[in-house]
């Protein structure tokens, strides 16, 4: 899960105009980084491969 604080910080670095695809791509990367950080700190164990599989499911709607 991405915190509102992290999202606000990332959006400040975005240009004034961007596409939805660029935003979704950035959100996916942020989510992966957050999950990897959680994994590294030992609070959970979600392999990146499993995350990739989940993301594929989201876009097959």
PyMOL Python script that loads the backbone (N, CA, C, O; Angstrom):
from pymol import cmd

cmd.read_pdbstr("""\
ATOM      1  N   UNK A   1       0.839  -1.159   0.000  1.00  0.00           N
ATOM      2  CA  UNK A   1       0.000   0.000   0.000  1.00  0.00           C
ATOM      3  C   UNK A   1       0.899   1.241   0.000  1.00  0.00           C
ATOM      4  O   UNK A   1       1.925   1.272   0.679  1.00  0.00           O
ATOM      5  N   UNK A   2       0.514   2.234  -0.747  1.00  0.00           N
ATOM      6  CA  UNK A   2       1.276   3.471  -0.853  1.00  0.00           C
ATOM      7  C   UNK A   2       0.649   4.504   0.076  1.00  0.00           C
ATOM      8  O   UNK A   2      -0.567   4.696   0.078  1.00  0.00           O
ATOM      9  N   UNK A   3       1.487   5.163   0.857  1.00  0.00           N
ATOM     10  CA  UNK A   3       0.947   6.187   1.753  1.00  0.00           C
ATOM     11  C   UNK A   3       0.676   7.475   0.981  1.00  0.00           C
ATOM     12  O   UNK A   3       1.282   7.739  -0.057  1.00  0.00           O
ATOM     13  N   UNK A   4      -0.225   8.245   1.501  1.00  0.00           N
ATOM     14  CA  UNK A   4      -0.603   9.514   0.881  1.00  0.00           C
ATOM     15  C   UNK A   4       0.598  10.462   0.843  1.00  0.00           C
ATOM     16  O   UNK A   4       0.787  11.208  -0.118  1.00  0.00           O
ATOM     17  N   UNK A   5       1.394  10.418   1.889  1.00  0.00           N
ATOM     18  CA  UNK A   5       2.583  11.271   1.975  1.00  0.00           C
ATOM     19  C   UNK A   5       3.577  10.956   0.856  1.00  0.00           C
ATOM     20  O   UNK A   5       4.109  11.866   0.219  1.00  0.00           O
ATOM     21  N   UNK A   6       3.825   9.675   0.621  1.00  0.00           N
ATOM     22  CA  UNK A   6       4.741   9.256  -0.444  1.00  0.00           C
ATOM     23  C   UNK A   6       4.183   9.654  -1.806  1.00  0.00           C
ATOM     24  O   UNK A   6       4.918  10.139  -2.666  1.00  0.00           O
ATOM     25  N   UNK A   7       2.895   9.448  -1.996  1.00  0.00           N
ATOM     26  CA  UNK A   7       2.260   9.798  -3.267  1.00  0.00           C
ATOM     27  C   UNK A   7       2.347  11.298  -3.527  1.00  0.00           C
ATOM     28  O   UNK A   7       2.665  11.714  -4.641  1.00  0.00           O
ATOM     29  N   UNK A   8       2.070  12.105  -2.520  1.00  0.00           N
ATOM     30  CA  UNK A   8       2.158  13.561  -2.678  1.00  0.00           C
ATOM     31  C   UNK A   8       3.575  13.986  -3.050  1.00  0.00           C
ATOM     32  O   UNK A   8       3.767  14.848  -3.908  1.00  0.00           O
ATOM     33  N   UNK A   9       4.556  13.382  -2.405  1.00  0.00           N
ATOM     34  CA  UNK A   9       5.966  13.701  -2.699  1.00  0.00           C
ATOM     35  C   UNK A   9       6.301  13.353  -4.143  1.00  0.00           C
ATOM     36  O   UNK A   9       6.950  14.136  -4.837  1.00  0.00           O
ATOM     37  N   UNK A  10       5.863  12.190  -4.594  1.00  0.00           N
ATOM     38  CA  UNK A  10       6.145  11.763  -5.969  1.00  0.00           C
ATOM     39  C   UNK A  10       5.431  12.648  -6.988  1.00  0.00           C
ATOM     40  O   UNK A  10       5.994  12.964  -8.036  1.00  0.00           O
ATOM     41  N   UNK A  11       4.203  13.048  -6.689  1.00  0.00           N
ATOM     42  CA  UNK A  11       3.450  13.897  -7.618  1.00  0.00           C
ATOM     43  C   UNK A  11       4.071  15.285  -7.761  1.00  0.00           C
ATOM     44  O   UNK A  11       3.911  15.931  -8.796  1.00  0.00           O
ATOM     45  N   UNK A  12       4.773  15.743  -6.738  1.00  0.00           N
ATOM     46  CA  UNK A  12       5.456  17.036  -6.829  1.00  0.00           C
ATOM     47  C   UNK A  12       6.551  17.003  -7.890  1.00  0.00           C
ATOM     48  O   UNK A  12       6.878  18.034  -8.478  1.00  0.00           O
ATOM     49  N   UNK A  13       7.115  15.829  -8.138  1.00  0.00           N
ATOM     50  CA  UNK A  13       8.184  15.683  -9.136  1.00  0.00           C
ATOM     51  C   UNK A  13       7.647  15.476 -10.552  1.00  0.00           C
ATOM     52  O   UNK A  13       8.418  15.488 -11.511  1.00  0.00           O
ATOM     53  N   UNK A  14       6.343  15.288 -10.691  1.00  0.00           N
ATOM     54  CA  UNK A  14       5.733  15.091 -12.008  1.00  0.00           C
ATOM     55  C   UNK A  14       5.663  16.423 -12.750  1.00  0.00           C
ATOM     56  O   UNK A  14       5.603  17.484 -12.128  1.00  0.00           O
ATOM     57  N   UNK A  15       5.672  16.364 -14.072  1.00  0.00           N
ATOM     58  CA  UNK A  15       5.481  17.599 -14.847  1.00  0.00           C
ATOM     59  C   UNK A  15       4.036  18.095 -14.687  1.00  0.00           C
ATOM     60  O   UNK A  15       3.189  17.388 -14.141  1.00  0.00           O
ATOM     61  N   UNK A  16       3.769  19.297 -15.159  1.00  0.00           N
ATOM     62  CA  UNK A  16       2.426  19.869 -15.037  1.00  0.00           C
ATOM     63  C   UNK A  16       1.381  19.081 -15.808  1.00  0.00           C
ATOM     64  O   UNK A  16       0.214  19.052 -15.419  1.00  0.00           O
ATOM     65  N   UNK A  17       1.789  18.440 -16.899  1.00  0.00           N
ATOM     66  CA  UNK A  17       0.877  17.633 -17.714  1.00  0.00           C
ATOM     67  C   UNK A  17       1.479  16.240 -17.889  1.00  0.00           C
ATOM     68  O   UNK A  17       2.657  16.100 -18.219  1.00  0.00           O
ATOM     69  N   UNK A  18       0.661  15.215 -17.665  1.00  0.00           N
ATOM     70  CA  UNK A  18       1.110  13.836 -17.840  1.00  0.00           C
ATOM     71  C   UNK A  18      -0.091  12.972 -18.176  1.00  0.00           C
ATOM     72  O   UNK A  18      -1.238  13.357 -17.949  1.00  0.00           O
ATOM     73  N   UNK A  19       0.194  11.801 -18.721  1.00  0.00           N
ATOM     74  CA  UNK A  19      -0.886  10.887 -19.114  1.00  0.00           C
ATOM     75  C   UNK A  19      -1.247   9.961 -17.956  1.00  0.00           C
ATOM     76  O   UNK A  19      -0.483   9.797 -17.004  1.00  0.00           O
ATOM     77  N   UNK A  20      -2.406   9.375 -18.061  1.00  0.00           N
ATOM     78  CA  UNK A  20      -2.840   8.382 -17.071  1.00  0.00           C
ATOM     79  C   UNK A  20      -1.884   7.188 -17.085  1.00  0.00           C
ATOM     80  O   UNK A  20      -1.579   6.620 -16.036  1.00  0.00           O
ATOM     81  N   UNK A  21      -1.416   6.814 -18.271  1.00  0.00           N
ATOM     82  CA  UNK A  21      -0.474   5.698 -18.377  1.00  0.00           C
ATOM     83  C   UNK A  21       0.803   5.979 -17.587  1.00  0.00           C
ATOM     84  O   UNK A  21       1.326   5.091 -16.914  1.00  0.00           O
ATOM     85  N   UNK A  22       1.304   7.210 -17.667  1.00  0.00           N
ATOM     86  CA  UNK A  22       2.503   7.577 -16.907  1.00  0.00           C
ATOM     87  C   UNK A  22       2.234   7.499 -15.404  1.00  0.00           C
ATOM     88  O   UNK A  22       3.079   7.025 -14.645  1.00  0.00           O
ATOM     89  N   UNK A  23       1.072   7.957 -14.981  1.00  0.00           N
ATOM     90  CA  UNK A  23       0.705   7.915 -13.566  1.00  0.00           C
ATOM     91  C   UNK A  23       0.577   6.481 -13.075  1.00  0.00           C
ATOM     92  O   UNK A  23       1.105   6.140 -12.016  1.00  0.00           O
ATOM     93  N   UNK A  24      -0.112   5.643 -13.827  1.00  0.00           N
ATOM     94  CA  UNK A  24      -0.292   4.238 -13.434  1.00  0.00           C
ATOM     95  C   UNK A  24       1.065   3.529 -13.380  1.00  0.00           C
ATOM     96  O   UNK A  24       1.333   2.755 -12.461  1.00  0.00           O
ATOM     97  N   UNK A  25       1.910   3.799 -14.366  1.00  0.00           N
ATOM     98  CA  UNK A  25       3.246   3.203 -14.368  1.00  0.00           C
ATOM     99  C   UNK A  25       4.027   3.588 -13.122  1.00  0.00           C
ATOM    100  O   UNK A  25       4.680   2.745 -12.507  1.00  0.00           O
ATOM    101  N   UNK A  26       3.959   4.848 -12.754  1.00  0.00           N
ATOM    102  CA  UNK A  26       4.659   5.322 -11.559  1.00  0.00           C
ATOM    103  C   UNK A  26       4.085   4.677 -10.301  1.00  0.00           C
ATOM    104  O   UNK A  26       4.835   4.312  -9.396  1.00  0.00           O
ATOM    105  N   UNK A  27       2.760   4.532 -10.238  1.00  0.00           N
ATOM    106  CA  UNK A  27       2.131   3.896  -9.081  1.00  0.00           C
ATOM    107  C   UNK A  27       2.562   2.435  -8.940  1.00  0.00           C
ATOM    108  O   UNK A  27       2.776   1.950  -7.829  1.00  0.00           O
ATOM    109  N   UNK A  28       2.685   1.753 -10.049  1.00  0.00           N
ATOM    110  CA  UNK A  28       3.125   0.354 -10.019  1.00  0.00           C
ATOM    111  C   UNK A  28       4.547   0.266  -9.481  1.00  0.00           C
ATOM    112  O   UNK A  28       4.852  -0.586  -8.646  1.00  0.00           O
ATOM    113  N   UNK A  29       5.409   1.147  -9.961  1.00  0.00           N
ATOM    114  CA  UNK A  29       6.794   1.155  -9.485  1.00  0.00           C
ATOM    115  C   UNK A  29       6.848   1.477  -7.991  1.00  0.00           C
ATOM    116  O   UNK A  29       7.590   0.839  -7.244  1.00  0.00           O
ATOM    117  N   UNK A  30       6.071   2.456  -7.560  1.00  0.00           N
ATOM    118  CA  UNK A  30       6.034   2.808  -6.136  1.00  0.00           C
ATOM    119  C   UNK A  30       5.571   1.632  -5.285  1.00  0.00           C
ATOM    120  O   UNK A  30       6.131   1.364  -4.222  1.00  0.00           O
ATOM    121  N   UNK A  31       4.545   0.934  -5.760  1.00  0.00           N
ATOM    122  CA  UNK A  31       4.024  -0.228  -5.029  1.00  0.00           C
ATOM    123  C   UNK A  31       5.086  -1.321  -4.934  1.00  0.00           C
ATOM    124  O   UNK A  31       5.262  -1.931  -3.880  1.00  0.00           O
ATOM    125  N   UNK A  32       5.789  -1.564  -6.032  1.00  0.00           N
ATOM    126  CA  UNK A  32       6.849  -2.579  -6.019  1.00  0.00           C
ATOM    127  C   UNK A  32       7.951  -2.191  -5.038  1.00  0.00           C
ATOM    128  O   UNK A  32       8.430  -3.027  -4.272  1.00  0.00           O
ATOM    129  N   UNK A  33       8.353  -0.919  -5.064  1.00  0.00           N
ATOM    130  CA  UNK A  33       9.392  -0.459  -4.144  1.00  0.00           C
ATOM    131  C   UNK A  33       8.946  -0.609  -2.698  1.00  0.00           C
ATOM    132  O   UNK A  33       9.725  -1.033  -1.844  1.00  0.00           O
ATOM    133  N   UNK A  34       7.694  -0.262  -2.421  1.00  0.00           N
ATOM    134  CA  UNK A  34       7.173  -0.367  -1.063  1.00  0.00           C
ATOM    135  C   UNK A  34       7.152  -1.821  -0.602  1.00  0.00           C
ATOM    136  O   UNK A  34       7.537  -2.128   0.526  1.00  0.00           O
ATOM    137  N   UNK A  35       6.708  -2.698  -1.466  1.00  0.00           N
ATOM    138  CA  UNK A  35       6.659  -4.119  -1.093  1.00  0.00           C
ATOM    139  C   UNK A  35       8.059  -4.699  -0.927  1.00  0.00           C
ATOM    140  O   UNK A  35       8.294  -5.519  -0.039  1.00  0.00           O
ATOM    141  N   UNK A  36       8.982  -4.276  -1.776  1.00  0.00           N
ATOM    142  CA  UNK A  36      10.363  -4.748  -1.644  1.00  0.00           C
ATOM    143  C   UNK A  36      10.957  -4.243  -0.329  1.00  0.00           C
ATOM    144  O   UNK A  36      11.652  -4.985   0.365  1.00  0.00           O
ATOM    145  N   UNK A  37      10.686  -2.992   0.010  1.00  0.00           N
ATOM    146  CA  UNK A  37      11.158  -2.426   1.267  1.00  0.00           C
ATOM    147  C   UNK A  37      10.605  -3.213   2.451  1.00  0.00           C
ATOM    148  O   UNK A  37      11.334  -3.513   3.397  1.00  0.00           O
ATOM    149  N   UNK A  38       9.331  -3.541   2.398  1.00  0.00           N
ATOM    150  CA  UNK A  38       8.697  -4.326   3.451  1.00  0.00           C
ATOM    151  C   UNK A  38       9.339  -5.709   3.547  1.00  0.00           C
ATOM    152  O   UNK A  38       9.577  -6.217   4.642  1.00  0.00           O
ATOM    153  N   UNK A  39       9.612  -6.305   2.406  1.00  0.00           N
ATOM    154  CA  UNK A  39      10.239  -7.629   2.365  1.00  0.00           C
ATOM    155  C   UNK A  39      11.637  -7.580   2.970  1.00  0.00           C
ATOM    156  O   UNK A  39      12.011  -8.441   3.766  1.00  0.00           O
ATOM    157  N   UNK A  40      12.396  -6.572   2.586  1.00  0.00           N
ATOM    158  CA  UNK A  40      13.773  -6.455   3.065  1.00  0.00           C
ATOM    159  C   UNK A  40      13.810  -6.246   4.576  1.00  0.00           C
ATOM    160  O   UNK A  40      14.696  -6.766   5.253  1.00  0.00           O
ATOM    161  N   UNK A  41      12.870  -5.503   5.094  1.00  0.00           N
ATOM    162  CA  UNK A  41      12.830  -5.250   6.535  1.00  0.00           C
ATOM    163  C   UNK A  41      12.237  -6.403   7.325  1.00  0.00           C
ATOM    164  O   UNK A  41      12.137  -6.325   8.549  1.00  0.00           O
ATOM    165  N   UNK A  42      11.839  -7.477   6.641  1.00  0.00           N
ATOM    166  CA  UNK A  42      11.367  -8.667   7.332  1.00  0.00           C
ATOM    167  C   UNK A  42       9.945  -8.596   7.848  1.00  0.00           C
ATOM    168  O   UNK A  42       9.528  -9.456   8.624  1.00  0.00           O
ATOM    169  N   UNK A  43       9.188  -7.581   7.431  1.00  0.00           N
ATOM    170  CA  UNK A  43       7.811  -7.465   7.912  1.00  0.00           C
ATOM    171  C   UNK A  43       6.844  -8.297   7.086  1.00  0.00           C
ATOM    172  O   UNK A  43       5.708  -8.519   7.506  1.00  0.00           O
ATOM    173  N   UNK A  44       7.266  -8.752   5.941  1.00  0.00           N
ATOM    174  CA  UNK A  44       6.426  -9.561   5.078  1.00  0.00           C
ATOM    175  C   UNK A  44       7.279 -10.168   3.997  1.00  0.00           C
ATOM    176  O   UNK A  44       8.415  -9.741   3.791  1.00  0.00           O
ATOM    177  N   UNK A  45       6.765 -11.138   3.314  1.00  0.00           N
ATOM    178  CA  UNK A  45       7.543 -11.811   2.286  1.00  0.00           C
ATOM    179  C   UNK A  45       6.707 -11.970   1.032  1.00  0.00           C
ATOM    180  O   UNK A  45       6.066 -13.004   0.840  1.00  0.00           O
ATOM    181  N   UNK A  46       6.706 -10.960   0.178  1.00  0.00           N
ATOM    182  CA  UNK A  46       5.990 -11.035  -1.087  1.00  0.00           C
ATOM    183  C   UNK A  46       7.029 -10.929  -2.194  1.00  0.00           C
ATOM    184  O   UNK A  46       7.562  -9.848  -2.448  1.00  0.00           O
ATOM    185  N   UNK A  47       7.319 -12.041  -2.849  1.00  0.00           N
ATOM    186  CA  UNK A  47       8.315 -11.997  -3.917  1.00  0.00           C
ATOM    187  C   UNK A  47       7.858 -11.098  -5.067  1.00  0.00           C
ATOM    188  O   UNK A  47       6.667 -10.991  -5.356  1.00  0.00           O
ATOM    189  N   UNK A  48       8.824 -10.463  -5.711  1.00  0.00           N
ATOM    190  CA  UNK A  48       8.530  -9.573  -6.833  1.00  0.00           C
ATOM    191  C   UNK A  48       7.812 -10.340  -7.933  1.00  0.00           C
ATOM    192  O   UNK A  48       6.935  -9.793  -8.601  1.00  0.00           O
ATOM    193  N   UNK A  49       8.178 -11.597  -8.123  1.00  0.00           N
ATOM    194  CA  UNK A  49       7.531 -12.417  -9.150  1.00  0.00           C
ATOM    195  C   UNK A  49       6.031 -12.565  -8.859  1.00  0.00           C
ATOM    196  O   UNK A  49       5.208 -12.492  -9.772  1.00  0.00           O
ATOM    197  N   UNK A  50       5.685 -12.771  -7.596  1.00  0.00           N
ATOM    198  CA  UNK A  50       4.278 -12.877  -7.202  1.00  0.00           C
ATOM    199  C   UNK A  50       3.557 -11.545  -7.423  1.00  0.00           C
ATOM    200  O   UNK A  50       2.401 -11.524  -7.847  1.00  0.00           O
ATOM    201  N   UNK A  51       4.236 -10.449  -7.137  1.00  0.00           N
ATOM    202  CA  UNK A  51       3.663  -9.124  -7.362  1.00  0.00           C
ATOM    203  C   UNK A  51       3.403  -8.907  -8.849  1.00  0.00           C
ATOM    204  O   UNK A  51       2.357  -8.380  -9.226  1.00  0.00           O
ATOM    205  N   UNK A  52       4.349  -9.311  -9.693  1.00  0.00           N
ATOM    206  CA  UNK A  52       4.157  -9.192 -11.141  1.00  0.00           C
ATOM    207  C   UNK A  52       2.934  -9.982 -11.599  1.00  0.00           C
ATOM    208  O   UNK A  52       2.177  -9.512 -12.448  1.00  0.00           O
ATOM    209  N   UNK A  53       2.738 -11.174 -11.046  1.00  0.00           N
ATOM    210  CA  UNK A  53       1.579 -12.000 -11.387  1.00  0.00           C
ATOM    211  C   UNK A  53       0.292 -11.301 -10.963  1.00  0.00           C
ATOM    212  O   UNK A  53      -0.691 -11.308 -11.703  1.00  0.00           O
ATOM    213  N   UNK A  54       0.293 -10.697  -9.771  1.00  0.00           N
ATOM    214  CA  UNK A  54      -0.885  -9.966  -9.300  1.00  0.00           C
ATOM    215  C   UNK A  54      -1.213  -8.804 -10.230  1.00  0.00           C
ATOM    216  O   UNK A  54      -2.371  -8.594 -10.593  1.00  0.00           O
ATOM    217  N   UNK A  55      -0.195  -8.059 -10.607  1.00  0.00           N
ATOM    218  CA  UNK A  55      -0.398  -6.896 -11.474  1.00  0.00           C
ATOM    219  C   UNK A  55      -0.964  -7.324 -12.820  1.00  0.00           C
ATOM    220  O   UNK A  55      -1.837  -6.650 -13.366  1.00  0.00           O
ATOM    221  N   UNK A  56      -0.478  -8.433 -13.359  1.00  0.00           N
ATOM    222  CA  UNK A  56      -1.027  -8.948 -14.628  1.00  0.00           C
ATOM    223  C   UNK A  56      -2.511  -9.242 -14.484  1.00  0.00           C
ATOM    224  O   UNK A  56      -3.289  -8.961 -15.396  1.00  0.00           O
ATOM    225  N   UNK A  57      -2.915  -9.804 -13.351  1.00  0.00           N
ATOM    226  CA  UNK A  57      -4.330 -10.103 -13.120  1.00  0.00           C
ATOM    227  C   UNK A  57      -5.170  -8.821 -13.111  1.00  0.00           C
ATOM    228  O   UNK A  57      -6.288  -8.806 -13.626  1.00  0.00           O
ATOM    229  N   UNK A  58      -4.628  -7.744 -12.523  1.00  0.00           N
ATOM    230  CA  UNK A  58      -5.357  -6.485 -12.434  1.00  0.00           C
ATOM    231  C   UNK A  58      -5.701  -5.949 -13.823  1.00  0.00           C
ATOM    232  O   UNK A  58      -6.779  -5.392 -14.033  1.00  0.00           O
ATOM    233  N   UNK A  59      -4.780  -6.122 -14.762  1.00  0.00           N
ATOM    234  CA  UNK A  59      -4.964  -5.521 -16.095  1.00  0.00           C
ATOM    235  C   UNK A  59      -5.678  -6.459 -17.080  1.00  0.00           C
ATOM    236  O   UNK A  59      -5.868  -6.098 -18.241  1.00  0.00           O
ATOM    237  N   UNK A  60      -6.075  -7.656 -16.631  1.00  0.00           N
ATOM    238  CA  UNK A  60      -6.782  -8.590 -17.499  1.00  0.00           C
ATOM    239  C   UNK A  60      -8.287  -8.502 -17.312  1.00  0.00           C
ATOM    240  O   UNK A  60      -9.007  -9.404 -17.740  1.00  0.00           O
ATOM    241  N   UNK A  61      -8.779  -7.454 -16.694  1.00  0.00           N
ATOM    242  CA  UNK A  61     -10.217  -7.313 -16.429  1.00  0.00           C
ATOM    243  C   UNK A  61     -11.001  -7.177 -17.665  1.00  0.00           C
ATOM    244  O   UNK A  61     -12.224  -7.050 -17.610  1.00  0.00           O
TER     245      UNK A  61
END
""", "prot")
cmd.dss("prot")
cmd.show_as("cartoon", "prot")
cmd.util.cbc("prot")
cmd.orient("prot")
